Amino acid sequence: MKTANLDTQKFFSGAAAAIRLCQFRLPDASTCTQPALKRSAAGLCRFHAPAQKRAAYIVRARAEQARLPLRRQLRAAHDRRLRYLRNLNVPRLRTANDLNLALGNFLDVFAAGVIDARVTRVLLRGLRIAAVSLRHSPNAPASADLKDFHQRLITAAGLIRDHARLLRLETLRDAQADLRYS
């Protein structure tokens, strides 16, 4: 990987020195070697800029949700889910780190309230299937990494299940309170 960085630095060190390179840090502590987008204030390439857009989108969605009245809020939530799900980028699931990254992305989206527990459980099932197929691939990661991922997946599924149960209990309590006072 370092040779690729050195080759890129040699290529960009001449007359094309004005081209900025992506500032994204890769897991092996090197930087991405793609040219940065002109409109990217953070200096990211076309592959890494959408990740920051998603984080900013979640913040904007929370602020927007607090301002809208109920009917408009429900409509906006539906539109937001559709927009987010269309732009949900799942990394290529080649390693256990990719699986962990995808799991974190799904849980972030669930915590932001963009998707509900049912959709999150479906996504987690897909990750579980990907982990099983990854285990049997020719370039399989270490079994300890996959065991760690499976443990995190089981914990996440339990948290989502508990969250759904709490929502059902709150709905029942509200319905009982409405019956008492009416």
Summary of the structure (lengths in Angstrom):
residues: 182
radius of gyration: 21.5
end to end distance: 69.5
largest distance: 79.2
contacts: 457
relative contact order: 0.07
helix: 67%
strand: 2%
